[in-house]
């Protein structure tokens, strides 16, 4: 069970890191309560700019966690 959890976390980190390499800006659209703060159709848009270090950090952390997940069965005897 632990191996699958760590493998999933590592793969997720790598996928998010690859996405951060490709995009410059992501726009998160949320519903807004006040029409004055919202734009068209009552939705609020928030831009997110990933920093320069984010993709490489996420890729490296994901790779380390995936490698760690392959060594779990040798240490934990179930």
C-alpha positions in Angstrom: 0.0 0.0 0.0 2.8 2.4 0.9 4.6 1.7 -2.4 1.5 2.6 -4.4 0.9 5.8 -2.4 4.5 7.1 -2.9 4.5 6.1 -6.5 1.3 8.1 -7.1 2.7 11.1 -5.3 5.9 11.0 -7.3 4.1 10.6 -10.6 1.8 13.5 -9.7 4.7 15.8 -8.9 6.4 14.9 -12.2 3.2 15.6 -14.2 2.7 19.0 -12.5 6.4 19.8 -13.0 6.1 19.0 -16.7 3.0 21.2 -17.0 4.8 24.1 -15.3 7.6 23.7 -17.9 5.1 24.1 -20.7 2.9 27.0 -19.5 3.7 30.6 -18.6 0.5 31.4 -16.8 -2.5 29.4 -15.6 -5.9 31.1 -15.0 -8.1 29.7 -12.3 -11.8 30.4 -12.7 -14.0 30.4 -9.6 -17.6 31.5 -8.9 -17.9 34.8 -7.2 -20.5 36.0 -4.8 -20.4 39.7 -5.7 -21.1 40.7 -9.3 -18.8 43.7 -9.0 -15.7 41.7 -8.2 -16.5 39.1 -11.0 -16.0 39.5 -14.7 -18.3 38.2 -17.4 -20.8 35.5 -16.4 -20.2 36.0 -12.6 -16.8 34.2 -12.6 -13.7 35.5 -11.0 -10.3 34.8 -12.8 -7.1 34.5 -10.9 -3.8 34.2 -12.8 -1.1 32.0 -11.4 2.5 32.4 -12.7 4.7 29.5 -11.6 8.2 30.7 -10.6 11.3 29.7 -12.6 12.4 27.1 -10.0 9.1 25.3 -9.7 9.2 22.9 -12.7 12.7 21.6 -12.0 12.0 21.2 -8.2 8.8 19.3 -8.8 10.4 17.1 -11.4 13.4 16.3 -9.1 11.2 15.7 -6.1 8.9 13.4 -8.1 11.8 11.4 -9.4 13.3 11.0 -5.9 10.0 9.9 -4.5 9.4 7.4 -7.3 12.9 5.9 -6.8 12.1 5.8 -3.0 8.9 3.9 -3.7 10.8 1.1 -5.5 13.0 0.5 -2.5 10.2 0.2 0.1 9.6 -3.5 -0.3 13.2 -4.3 0.5 13.0 -2.4 3.8 9.4 -3.2 4.9 8.7 -6.9 5.3 5.0 -7.5 5.0 
